[in-house]
Amino acid sequence: VGEFYTLKSHSEATAFIDHKNKVYVSQKLLDLLLPAELYAVLCHEAGHGVHRDGKRRLRFLFLKYALAAAVGCLLVVSPWMLILTLLYIVFKCLPLFPRTRNLSKSAYAENGLFIISLITLHNIPYADICVGLLSYAFYLLECFRSHRSEFKADQFALEVTGETVIADALEKLRVVPWEHDSDSHPSINRRIKRILKKAKKLGIEVATQS
């Protein structure tokens, strides 16, 4: 793990690591957690770095949108289609960079690009169906990949700390607003249950109730 940054103006309890292994923690999360719990969260983020999840996600996104561009070009040879595809790729890659994470949350921007794309393709037989099925397939694959990386990072934190403090930290996140959704992260219940189950297998004392 590289540099560490505090997000003082962030309104939610969150921590994440980018593809350059820079760790970002919001001030709200720092105020919420005990030192041992914060250490476990940092170990979780370090697990993402060790497993190269950020770089893998970057490669996955470029593969996803490159394939979408290829399909679009096969369906219709149009300069507008190429421009829209490039704009969509740029937009969807915004969450990879901390300074542009909030811009990626604009539903108007994403839905607008999607609608314009459908308008461009509406005269092509089954084009919208092909694009929709491809997008949904990648959505499911991305959810699976993201959930799996979270479980592995939780296990890394469990093994490094040698105790179930990461479960304690997750328990506190039940009652505060936090940034992650079910697409990118499994539910807190699932994560805690897997942590406690893994702890028993490793012979680690379970100090948290699920």
MDAnalysis code that builds the backbone (N, CA, C; Angstrom):
import MDAnalysis as mda
import numpy as np

u = mda.Universe.empty(630, n_residues=210, atom_resindex=np.repeat(np.arange(210), 3), trajectory=True)
u.add_TopologyAttr("name", ["N", "CA", "C"] * 210)
u.add_TopologyAttr("resid", np.arange(1, 211))
u.add_TopologyAttr("resname", ["VAL", "GLY", "GLU", "PHE", "TYR", "THR", "LEU", "LYS", "SER", "HIS", "SER", "GLU", "ALA", "THR", "ALA", "PHE", "ILE", "ASP", "HIS", "LYS", "ASN", "LYS", "VAL", "TYR", "VAL", "SER", "GLN", "LYS", "LEU", "LEU", "ASP", "LEU", "LEU", "LEU", "PRO", "ALA", "GLU", "LEU", "TYR", "ALA", "VAL", "LEU", "CYS", "HIS", "GLU", "ALA", "GLY", "HIS", "GLY", "VAL", "HIS", "ARG", "ASP", "GLY", "LYS", "ARG", "ARG", "LEU", "ARG", "PHE", "LEU", "PHE", "LEU", "LYS", "TYR", "ALA", "LEU", "ALA", "ALA", "ALA", "VAL", "GLY", "CYS", "LEU", "LEU", "VAL", "VAL", "SER", "PRO", "TRP", "MET", "LEU", "ILE", "LEU", "THR", "LEU", "LEU", "TYR", "ILE", "VAL", "PHE", "LYS", "CYS", "LEU", "PRO", "LEU", "PHE", "PRO", "ARG", "THR", "ARG", "ASN", "LEU", "SER", "LYS", "SER", "ALA", "TYR", "ALA", "GLU", "ASN", "GLY", "LEU", "PHE", "ILE", "ILE", "SER", "LEU", "ILE", "THR", "LEU", "HIS", "ASN", "ILE", "PRO", "TYR", "ALA", "ASP", "ILE", "CYS", "VAL", "GLY", "LEU", "LEU", "SER", "TYR", "ALA", "PHE", "TYR", "LEU", "LEU", "GLU", "CYS", "PHE", "ARG", "SER", "HIS", "ARG", "SER", "GLU", "PHE", "LYS", "ALA", "ASP", "GLN", "PHE", "ALA", "LEU", "GLU", "VAL", "THR", "GLY", "GLU", "THR", "VAL", "ILE", "ALA", "ASP", "ALA", "LEU", "GLU", "LYS", "LEU", "ARG", "VAL", "VAL", "PRO", "TRP", "GLU", "HIS", "ASP", "SER", "ASP", "SER", "HIS", "PRO", "SER", "ILE", "ASN", "ARG", "ARG", "ILE", "LYS", "ARG", "ILE", "LEU", "LYS", "LYS", "ALA", "LYS", "LYS", "LEU", "GLY", "ILE", "GLU", "VAL", "ALA", "THR", "GLN", "SER"])
u.atoms.positions = np.array([
    [0.848, -1.189, 0.000],
    [0.000, 0.000, 0.000],
    [0.881, 1.236, 0.000],
    [0.461, 2.246, -0.771],
    [1.257, 3.454, -0.894],
    [0.840, 4.531, 0.082],
    [0.432, 5.697, -0.440],
    [0.131, 6.850, 0.380],
    [-1.259, 6.748, 1.015],
    [-1.436, 7.531, 2.085],
    [-2.684, 7.527, 2.854],
    [-3.262, 8.935, 2.864],
    [-4.559, 9.055, 2.561],
    [-5.211, 10.360, 2.511],
    [-6.490, 10.344, 3.339],
    [-6.788, 11.477, 3.995],
    [-8.030, 11.639, 4.742],
    [-8.970, 12.536, 3.958],
    [-10.210, 12.082, 3.780],
    [-11.235, 12.865, 3.089],
    [-12.046, 13.612, 4.141],
    [-11.618, 14.822, 4.461],
    [-12.217, 15.569, 5.565],
    [-13.614, 16.078, 5.241],
    [-13.888, 16.377, 3.978],
    [-15.182, 16.952, 3.612],
    [-16.204, 15.911, 3.166],
    [-15.807, 14.643, 3.206],
    [-16.712, 13.585, 2.748],
    [-17.814, 13.368, 3.773],
    [-19.063, 13.252, 3.299],
    [-20.207, 13.182, 4.220],
    [-20.525, 11.769, 4.695],
    [-19.894, 10.744, 4.109],
    [-20.229, 9.369, 4.460],
    [-19.008, 8.632, 5.015],
    [-19.282, 7.558, 5.751],
    [-18.213, 6.722, 6.292],
    [-17.729, 5.782, 5.200],
    [-16.524, 5.968, 4.743],
    [-16.037, 5.156, 3.639],
    [-14.510, 5.071, 3.658],
    [-14.009, 4.025, 3.023],
    [-12.577, 3.858, 2.808],
    [-12.412, 3.085, 1.516],
    [-11.410, 3.432, 0.740],
    [-11.168, 2.720, -0.505],
    [-9.721, 2.909, -0.937],
    [-9.299, 2.074, -1.844],
    [-7.953, 2.130, -2.388],
    [-8.074, 2.229, -3.901],
    [-7.260, 3.081, -4.513],
    [-7.361, 3.231, -5.959],
    [-6.376, 2.302, -6.667],
    [-6.338, 2.390, -7.995],
    [-5.507, 1.475, -8.769],
    [-4.013, 1.756, -8.614],
    [-3.671, 2.887, -7.967],
    [-2.264, 3.204, -7.689],
    [-1.899, 2.867, -6.243],
    [-2.776, 2.135, -5.564],
    [-2.573, 1.710, -4.177],
    [-2.517, 2.880, -3.187],
    [-3.226, 3.949, -3.495],
    [-3.383, 5.055, -2.556],
    [-4.673, 4.829, -1.768],
    [-4.582, 4.908, -0.443],
    [-5.727, 4.627, 0.429],
    [-6.381, 5.935, 0.854],
    [-7.711, 5.959, 0.760],
    [-8.501, 7.132, 1.148],
    [-9.497, 6.726, 2.227],
    [-9.513, 7.494, 3.325],
    [-10.434, 7.224, 4.437],
    [-11.140, 8.521, 4.788],
    [-12.457, 8.465, 4.903],
    [-13.204, 9.670, 5.253],
    [-13.054, 9.982, 6.737],
    [-13.167, 11.277, 7.065],
    [-13.066, 11.698, 8.456],
    [-14.171, 11.079, 9.291],
    [-15.339, 10.889, 8.686],
    [-16.460, 10.293, 9.424],
    [-16.140, 8.869, 9.852],
    [-15.447, 8.122, 9.012],
    [-15.061, 6.757, 9.378],
    [-14.001, 6.780, 10.472],
    [-13.079, 7.729, 10.399],
    [-12.058, 7.851, 11.432],
    [-12.690, 8.154, 12.790],
    [-13.721, 8.984, 12.780],
    [-14.397, 9.330, 14.037],
    [-15.233, 8.173, 14.574],
    [-15.685, 7.304, 13.685],
    [-16.601, 6.217, 14.067],
    [-15.875, 5.027, 14.696],
    [-14.695, 4.693, 14.180],
    [-14.038, 3.439, 14.554],
    [-12.997, 3.617, 15.652],
    [-12.832, 2.559, 16.425],
    [-11.729, 2.483, 17.385],
    [-10.432, 2.212, 16.627],
    [-9.273, 2.508, 17.239],
    [-7.998, 2.290, 16.542],
    [-7.830, 0.877, 15.988],
    [-8.207, -0.134, 16.758],
    [-8.056, -1.518, 16.290],
    [-8.965, -1.788, 15.101],
    [-10.160, -1.210, 15.129],
    [-11.104, -1.394, 14.020],
    [-10.609, -0.678, 12.769],
    [-10.062, 0.521, 12.956],
    [-9.507, 1.264, 11.827],
    [-8.341, 0.502, 11.200],
    [-7.507, -0.099, 12.063],
    [-6.388, -0.901, 11.555],
    [-6.899, -2.071, 10.708],
    [-7.978, -2.695, 11.161],
    [-8.548, -3.813, 10.406],
    [-9.075, -3.347, 9.053],
    [-9.702, -2.170, 9.026],
    [-10.200, -1.618, 7.758],
    [-9.037, -1.330, 6.814],
    [-7.956, -0.783, 7.353],
    [-6.777, -0.511, 6.529],
    [-6.170, -1.812, 6.011],
    [-6.222, -2.850, 6.825],
    [-5.747, -4.160, 6.365],
    [-6.640, -4.678, 5.239],
    [-7.938, -4.429, 5.356],
    [-8.877, -4.810, 4.289],
    [-8.490, -4.119, 2.981],
    [-8.240, -2.803, 3.057],
    [-7.850, -2.063, 1.850],
    [-6.488, -2.531, 1.335],
    [-5.591, -2.865, 2.265],
    [-4.293, -3.410, 1.854],
    [-4.469, -4.732, 1.126],
    [-5.481, -5.499, 1.554],
    [-5.781, -6.750, 0.868],
    [-6.148, -6.524, -0.587],
    [-6.920, -5.456, -0.837],
    [-7.232, -5.107, -2.231],
    [-5.949, -4.809, -3.010],
    [-5.026, -4.113, -2.336],
    [-3.768, -3.787, -3.000],
    [-2.922, -5.017, -3.276],
    [-2.845, -5.912, -2.297],
    [-2.067, -7.140, -2.463],
    [-2.636, -8.000, -3.587],
    [-3.957, -8.049, -3.663],
    [-4.616, -8.851, -4.703],
    [-4.733, -8.111, -6.032],
    [-4.236, -6.869, -6.069],
    [-4.242, -6.050, -7.292],
    [-5.661, -5.873, -7.839],
    [-6.621, -5.692, -6.934],
    [-8.021, -5.572, -7.353],
    [-8.271, -4.314, -8.173],
    [-7.610, -3.209, -7.810],
    [-7.810, -1.967, -8.552],
    [-7.373, -2.085, -9.998],
    [-6.205, -2.663, -10.220],
    [-5.698, -2.819, -11.584],
    [-6.513, -3.851, -12.354],
    [-6.965, -4.889, -11.653],
    [-7.807, -5.883, -12.319],
    [-9.141, -5.272, -12.732],
    [-9.678, -4.423, -11.864],
    [-10.933, -3.762, -12.208],
    [-10.744, -2.836, -13.397],
    [-9.613, -2.144, -13.434],
    [-9.330, -1.258, -14.555],
    [-9.261, -2.040, -15.861],
    [-8.572, -3.182, -15.842],
    [-8.482, -4.008, -17.047],
    [-9.858, -4.551, -17.430],
    [-10.648, -4.933, -16.413],
    [-11.985, -5.459, -16.685],
    [-12.865, -4.404, -17.355],
    [-12.803, -3.167, -16.848],
    [-13.625, -2.105, -17.412],
    [-13.233, -1.794, -18.852],
    [-11.928, -1.736, -19.108],
    [-11.495, -1.450, -20.474],
    [-11.891, -2.581, -21.413],
    [-11.801, -3.833, -20.934],
    [-12.235, -4.961, -21.749],
    [-13.730, -4.868, -22.020],
    [-14.491, -4.540, -20.993],
    [-15.945, -4.444, -21.114],
    [-16.345, -3.410, -22.159],
    [-15.776, -2.218, -22.051],
    [-16.209, -1.152, -22.947],
    [-15.559, -1.240, -24.321],
    [-14.394, -1.883, -24.394],
    [-13.811, -2.132, -25.708],
    [-14.678, -3.124, -26.480],
    [-15.174, -4.148, -25.767],
    [-16.053, -5.118, -26.408],
    [-17.374, -4.463, -26.818],
    [-17.889, -3.576, -25.957],
    [-19.114, -2.854, -26.295],
    [-18.899, -1.994, -27.540],
    [-17.721, -1.369, -27.633],
    [-17.414, -0.553, -28.809],
    [-17.331, -1.417, -30.056],
    [-16.727, -2.594, -29.925],
    [-16.608, -3.493, -31.074],
    [-17.977, -3.945, -31.562],
    [-18.854, -4.285, -30.604],
    [-20.208, -4.701, -30.976],
    [-20.947, -3.555, -31.650],
    [-20.780, -2.344, -31.094],
    [-21.434, -1.187, -31.695],
    [-20.963, -0.937, -33.118],
    [-19.664, -1.101, -33.347],
    [-19.124, -0.888, -34.690],
    [-19.620, -1.959, -35.663],
    [-19.814, -3.180, -35.165],
    [-20.336, -4.240, -36.028],
    [-21.796, -3.980, -36.395],
    [-22.538, -3.394, -35.438],
    [-23.950, -3.137, -35.682],
    [-24.166, -1.943, -36.606],
    [-23.363, -0.950, -36.457],
    [-23.541, 0.252, -37.276],
    [-22.210, 0.981, -37.388],
    [-21.814, 1.279, -38.593],
    [-20.596, 2.052, -38.818],
    [-20.998, 3.519, -38.854],
    [-20.809, 4.190, -37.753],
    [-21.246, 5.574, -37.624],
    [-20.273, 6.347, -36.743],
    [-19.832, 7.519, -37.177],
    [-18.934, 8.317, -36.327],
    [-19.601, 8.720, -35.019],
    [-20.945, 8.931, -35.059],
    [-21.654, 9.268, -33.832],
    [-21.602, 8.127, -32.832],
    [-21.697, 6.905, -33.325],
    [-21.643, 5.744, -32.444],
    [-20.282, 5.645, -31.775],
    [-19.225, 5.918, -32.516],
    [-17.879, 5.872, -31.951],
    [-17.703, 6.946, -30.884],
    [-18.219, 8.158, -31.157],
    [-18.108, 9.254, -30.197],
    [-18.871, 8.924, -28.916],
    [-20.099, 8.409, -29.069],
    [-20.904, 8.044, -27.900],
    [-20.243, 6.948, -27.080],
    [-19.652, 5.987, -27.776],
    [-18.980, 4.899, -27.082],
    [-17.801, 5.412, -26.269],
    [-17.006, 6.299, -26.848],
    [-15.860, 6.868, -26.139],
    [-16.311, 7.672, -24.927],
    [-17.397, 8.452, -25.082],
    [-17.922, 9.218, -23.958],
    [-18.391, 8.301, -22.843],
    [-19.034, 7.205, -23.215],
    [-19.534, 6.263, -22.222],
    [-18.384, 5.576, -21.486],
    [-17.332, 5.226, -22.214],
    [-16.161, 4.601, -21.587],
    [-15.543, 5.550, -20.574],
    [-15.368, 6.809, -20.957],
    [-14.789, 7.802, -20.052],
    [-15.662, 7.962, -18.809],
    [-16.973, 8.050, -19.021],
    [-17.903, 8.236, -17.905],
    [-17.848, 7.069, -16.931],
    [-17.845, 5.848, -17.456],
    [-17.871, 4.671, -16.595],
    [-16.547, 4.443, -15.878],
    [-15.467, 5.048, -16.353],
    [-14.169, 4.905, -15.698],
    [-13.944, 5.964, -14.626],
    [-14.856, 6.921, -14.490],
    [-14.693, 7.981, -13.494],
    [-14.560, 7.459, -12.066],
    [-15.288, 6.377, -11.662],
    [-15.155, 5.911, -10.273],
    [-13.761, 5.422, -9.909],
    [-12.918, 5.191, -10.887],
    [-11.565, 4.711, -10.601],
    [-10.693, 5.804, -10.001],
    [-11.109, 7.056, -10.151],
    [-10.284, 8.170, -9.723],
    [-11.021, 8.981, -8.667],
    [-10.421, 9.157, -7.467],
    [-11.101, 9.783, -6.340],
    [-11.698, 11.148, -6.654],
    [-11.036, 11.964, -7.458],
    [-11.522, 13.314, -7.716],
    [-12.755, 13.337, -8.612],
    [-13.035, 12.234, -9.272],
    [-14.182, 12.203, -10.187],
    [-15.211, 11.158, -9.782],
    [-15.095, 10.604, -8.579],
    [-16.025, 9.562, -8.137],
    [-17.459, 10.078, -8.078],
    [-17.646, 11.315, -7.557],
    [-18.996, 11.848, -7.415],
    [-19.646, 12.132, -8.765],
    [-18.843, 12.494, -9.773],
    [-19.406, 12.759, -11.095],
    [-20.042, 11.511, -11.681],
    [-19.500, 10.351, -11.329],
    [-19.998, 9.099, -11.881],
    [-21.371, 8.735, -11.344],
    [-21.818, 9.433, -10.276],
    [-23.103, 9.114, -9.665],
    [-24.270, 9.819, -10.353],
    [-23.962, 10.616, -11.372],
    [-25.010, 11.355, -12.046],
    [-25.870, 10.421, -12.900],
    [-27.069, 10.116, -12.411],
    [-27.972, 9.239, -13.159],
    [-28.396, 9.901, -14.462],
    [-28.486, 11.222, -14.456],
    [-28.888, 11.927, -15.665],
    [-27.870, 11.715, -16.782],
    [-26.585, 11.782, -16.428],
    [-25.546, 11.617, -17.446],
    [-25.566, 10.205, -18.012],
    [-25.631, 9.210, -17.134],
    [-25.594, 7.824, -17.600],
    [-26.841, 7.482, -18.406],
    [-28.017, 7.838, -17.896],
    [-29.244, 7.529, -18.615],
    [-29.325, 8.278, -19.930],
    [-28.786, 9.506, -19.934],
    [-28.793, 10.283, -21.169],
    [-27.957, 9.624, -22.247],
    [-26.762, 9.163, -21.879],
    [-25.909, 8.480, -22.848],
    [-26.562, 7.198, -23.342],
    [-27.215, 6.484, -22.429],
    [-27.861, 5.225, -22.811],
    [-29.008, 5.472, -23.794],
    [-29.833, 6.490, -23.500],
    [-30.968, 6.796, -24.367],
    [-30.496, 7.247, -25.749],
    [-29.463, 8.093, -25.780],
    [-28.934, 8.558, -27.066],
    [-28.399, 7.383, -27.873],
    [-27.756, 6.437, -27.188],
    [-27.231, 5.257, -27.875],
    [-28.365, 4.442, -28.490],
    [-29.463, 4.276, -27.749],
    [-30.600, 3.518, -28.268],
    [-31.222, 4.227, -29.473],
    [-31.284, 5.572, -29.402],
    [-31.812, 6.318, -30.531],
    [-30.943, 6.107, -31.762],
    [-29.620, 6.084, -31.549],
    [-28.693, 5.876, -32.655],
    [-28.888, 4.499, -33.273],
    [-29.235, 3.514, -32.432],
    [-29.308, 2.129, -32.898],
    [-30.726, 1.658, -33.227],
    [-31.738, 2.550, -33.094],
    [-33.111, 2.053, -33.155],
    [-33.499, 1.505, -34.520],
    [-32.780, 1.894, -35.564],
    [-33.105, 1.391, -36.901],
    [-32.382, 0.085, -37.236],
    [-31.537, -0.385, -36.337],
    [-30.793, -1.617, -36.570],
    [-31.554, -2.770, -35.919],
    [-31.954, -3.786, -36.680],
    [-32.732, -4.904, -36.108],
    [-32.019, -5.558, -34.925],
    [-32.723, -5.642, -33.790],
    [-32.240, -6.320, -32.578],
    [-30.991, -5.668, -31.966],
    [-30.620, -4.483, -32.442],
    [-29.400, -3.853, -31.912],
    [-29.544, -3.526, -30.440],
    [-30.697, -2.931, -30.067],
    [-30.879, -2.562, -28.670],
    [-30.927, -3.791, -27.766],
    [-31.489, -4.903, -28.281],
    [-31.536, -6.141, -27.507],
    [-30.126, -6.686, -27.289],
    [-29.327, -6.669, -28.350],
    [-27.945, -7.170, -28.247],
    [-27.145, -6.355, -27.242],
    [-27.259, -5.036, -27.350],
    [-26.524, -4.161, -26.438],
    [-27.011, -4.362, -25.004],
    [-28.340, -4.487, -24.828],
    [-28.883, -4.687, -23.489],
    [-28.428, -5.984, -22.855],
    [-28.471, -7.080, -23.630],
    [-28.046, -8.383, -23.106],
    [-26.558, -8.382, -22.771],
    [-25.757, -7.765, -23.630],
    [-24.323, -7.691, -23.381],
    [-24.034, -6.888, -22.116],
    [-24.726, -5.751, -21.970],
    [-24.520, -4.912, -20.786],
    [-24.910, -5.652, -19.508],
    [-26.032, -6.386, -19.553],
    [-26.491, -7.090, -18.358],
    [-25.551, -8.238, -17.997],
    [-25.035, -8.924, -19.013],
    [-24.086, -10.012, -18.759],
    [-22.840, -9.480, -18.064],
    [-22.338, -8.345, -18.549],
    [-21.159, -7.753, -17.928],
    [-21.476, -7.218, -16.536],
    [-22.691, -6.728, -16.343],
    [-23.105, -6.256, -15.023],
    [-23.058, -7.388, -14.001],
    [-23.603, -8.552, -14.371],
    [-23.584, -9.702, -13.472],
    [-22.159, -10.156, -13.190],
    [-21.330, -10.174, -14.222],
    [-19.941, -10.591, -14.059],
    [-19.185, -9.613, -13.169],
    [-19.461, -8.325, -13.340],
    [-18.787, -7.315, -12.530],
    [-19.212, -7.413, -11.066],
    [-20.496, -7.675, -10.824],
    [-20.968, -7.852, -9.441],
    [-20.283, -9.049, -8.789],
    [-20.200, -10.165, -9.505],
    [-19.557, -11.359, -8.974],
    [-18.091, -11.092, -8.672],
    [-17.391, -10.447, -9.600],
    [-15.973, -10.162, -9.410],
    [-15.755, -9.228, -8.225],
    [-16.609, -8.196, -8.116],
    [-16.467, -7.224, -7.040],
    [-16.769, -7.846, -5.675],
    [-17.830, -8.643, -5.590],
    [-18.162, -9.303, -4.322],
    [-17.045, -10.250, -3.891],
    [-16.516, -10.987, -4.848],
    [-15.441, -11.938, -4.544],
    [-14.205, -11.202, -4.008],
    [-13.884, -10.062, -4.587],
    [-12.716, -9.305, -4.134],
    [-12.928, -8.761, -2.721],
    [-14.174, -8.403, -2.373],
    [-14.457, -7.925, -1.018],
    [-14.310, -9.040, 0.002],
    [-14.810, -10.225, -0.328],
    [-14.664, -11.364, 0.579],
    [-13.185, -11.697, 0.804],
    [-12.393, -11.657, -0.252],
    [-10.969, -11.970, -0.136],
    [-10.246, -10.906, 0.690],
    [-10.632, -9.641, 0.533],
    [-10.008, -8.575, 1.317],
    [-10.383, -8.696, 2.795],
    [-11.635, -9.083, 3.065],
    [-12.042, -9.330, 4.454],
    [-11.210, -10.453, 5.064],
    [-10.997, -11.517, 4.300],
    [-10.201, -12.633, 4.795],
    [-8.756, -12.204, 5.049],
    [-8.228, -11.357, 4.179],
    [-6.864, -10.854, 4.356],
    [-6.759, -10.087, 5.671],
    [-7.747, -9.211, 5.947],
    [-7.739, -8.445, 7.192],
    [-7.842, -9.372, 8.398],
    [-8.656, -10.408, 8.280],
    [-8.808, -11.379, 9.364],
    [-7.486, -12.087, 9.647],
    [-6.787, -12.497, 8.611],
    [-5.541, -13.233, 8.773],
    [-4.420, -12.340, 9.300],
    [-4.381, -11.082, 8.871],
    [-3.320, -10.169, 9.313],
    [-3.510, -9.774, 10.769],
    [-4.748, -9.442, 11.146],
    [-4.996, -9.001, 12.524],
    [-5.060, -10.173, 13.501],
    [-5.446, -11.344, 13.004],
    [-5.556, -12.503, 13.876],
    [-6.748, -12.459, 14.804],
    [-7.706, -11.586, 14.516],
    [-8.929, -11.488, 15.297],
    [-10.040, -10.947, 14.407],
    [-11.274, -10.973, 14.940],
    [-12.441, -10.622, 14.115],
    [-12.821, -9.151, 14.228],
    [-11.823, -8.286, 14.369],
    [-12.092, -6.852, 14.519],
    [-12.736, -6.274, 13.266],
    [-12.420, -6.816, 12.100],
    [-13.017, -6.317, 10.869],
    [-14.536, -6.498, 10.899],
    [-15.004, -7.554, 11.569],
    [-16.450, -7.761, 11.724],
    [-17.046, -6.707, 12.652],
    [-16.292, -6.319, 13.678],
    [-16.758, -5.260, 14.570],
    [-16.914, -3.944, 13.815],
    [-15.950, -3.654, 12.942],
    [-16.015, -2.424, 12.151],
    [-17.229, -2.444, 11.225],
    [-17.476, -3.569, 10.597],
    [-18.629, -3.686, 9.708],
    [-19.941, -3.538, 10.482],
    [-19.963, -4.064, 11.702],
    [-21.164, -3.964, 12.527],
    [-21.539, -2.503, 12.774],
    [-20.536, -1.661, 12.961],
    [-20.797, -0.244, 13.210],
    [-21.340, 0.463, 11.972],
    [-21.036, -0.080, 10.808],
    [-21.492, 0.561, 9.569],
    [-22.976, 0.316, 9.297],
    [-23.602, -0.532, 10.079],
    [-25.035, -0.790, 9.897],
    [-25.869, 0.470, 10.142],
    [-25.426, 1.300, 11.062],
    [-26.261, 2.418, 11.536],
    [-25.829, 3.770, 11.003],
    [-24.878, 3.794, 10.082],
    [-24.434, 5.075, 9.522],
    [-24.524, 5.013, 8.004],
    [-24.712, 6.167, 7.355],
    [-24.708, 6.182, 5.885],
    [-23.310, 5.818, 5.382],
    [-23.258, 4.941, 4.420],
    [-21.964, 4.634, 3.822],
    [-22.141, 4.525, 2.319],
    [-21.017, 4.619, 1.612],
    [-21.050, 4.923, 0.192],
    [-21.337, 3.725, -0.694],
    [-21.073, 2.521, -0.239],
    [-21.091, 1.369, -1.126],
    [-22.491, 0.788, -1.277],
    [-22.786, 0.280, -2.478],
    [-24.084, -0.316, -2.744],
    [-23.954, -1.819, -2.931],
    [-25.086, -2.475, -3.156],
    [-25.090, -3.937, -3.269],
    [-24.456, -4.432, -4.561],
    [-24.297, -3.534, -5.540],
    [-23.647, -3.939, -6.780],
    [-22.156, -4.175, -6.564],
    [-21.527, -3.274, -5.831],
    [-20.077, -3.368, -5.645],
    [-19.680, -4.121, -4.380],
    [-20.572, -4.179, -3.398],
    [-20.248, -4.815, -2.124],
    [-21.357, -5.772, -1.691],
    [-20.980, -6.922, -1.134],
    [-22.003, -7.816, -0.542],
    [-22.639, -7.130, 0.665],
    [-23.746, -7.662, 1.120],
    [-24.388, -7.096, 2.302],
    [-23.488, -7.286, 3.522],
    [-23.682, -6.406, 4.509],
    [-22.887, -6.500, 5.731],
    [-23.130, -7.831, 6.435],
    [-24.362, -8.307, 6.421],
    [-24.673, -9.594, 7.049],
    [-23.854, -10.726, 6.430],
    [-23.831, -10.789, 5.103],
    [-23.071, -11.844, 4.421],
    [-21.594, -11.758, 4.742],
    [-21.062, -10.556, 4.759],
    [-19.636, -10.393, 5.028],
    [-19.277, -10.822, 6.442],
    [-20.092, -10.422, 7.425],
    [-19.809, -10.787, 8.811],
    [-19.900, -12.302, 8.998],
    [-20.927, -12.924, 8.414],
    [-21.082, -14.372, 8.540],
    [-19.879, -15.110, 7.953],
    [-19.395, -14.654, 6.804],
    [-18.240, -15.311, 6.176],
    [-16.975, -15.093, 6.990],
    [-16.839, -13.901, 7.569],
    [-15.669, -13.619, 8.407],
    [-15.651, -14.538, 9.627],
    [-16.780, -14.648, 10.296],
    [-16.852, -15.490, 11.495],
    [-16.664, -16.968, 11.161],
    [-17.207, -17.384, 10.030],
    [-17.047, -18.777, 9.599],
    [-15.586, -19.078, 9.294],
    [-14.925, -18.148, 8.610],
    [-13.506, -18.332, 8.283],
    [-12.659, -18.293, 9.542],
    [-13.032, -17.439, 10.499],
    [-12.281, -17.344, 11.747],
    [-12.295, -18.680, 12.490],
    [-13.449, -19.343, 12.509],
    [-13.543, -20.643, 13.169],
    [-12.642, -21.671, 12.492],
    [-12.595, -21.631, 11.166],
    [-11.735, -22.562, 10.428],
    [-10.257, -22.317, 10.723],
    [-9.901, -21.043, 10.928],
    [-8.503, -20.697, 11.199],
    [-8.148, -20.806, 12.677],
    [-9.137, -21.133, 13.519],
    [-8.882, -21.249, 14.950],
    [-8.771, -19.912, 15.649],
    [-9.331, -18.872, 15.031],
    [-9.332, -17.536, 15.625],
    [-10.548, -17.370, 16.518],
    [-10.337, -16.856, 17.702],
    [-11.439, -16.674, 18.648],
    [-12.472, -15.691, 18.098],
    [-13.717, -16.078, 18.130],
    [-14.801, -15.242, 17.617],
    [-15.349, -14.427, 18.775],
    [-15.155, -13.092, 18.659],
    [-15.600, -12.208, 19.745],
    [-16.815, -11.396, 19.353],
    [-17.340, -11.615, 18.128],
    [-18.488, -10.835, 17.650],
    [-19.639, -11.764, 17.350],
    [-20.812, -11.354, 17.719],
    [-22.013, -12.118, 17.434],
    [-22.563, -11.717, 16.063],
    [-22.985, -12.666, 15.229],
    [-23.545, -12.361, 13.915],
    [-24.992, -11.950, 14.040],
])
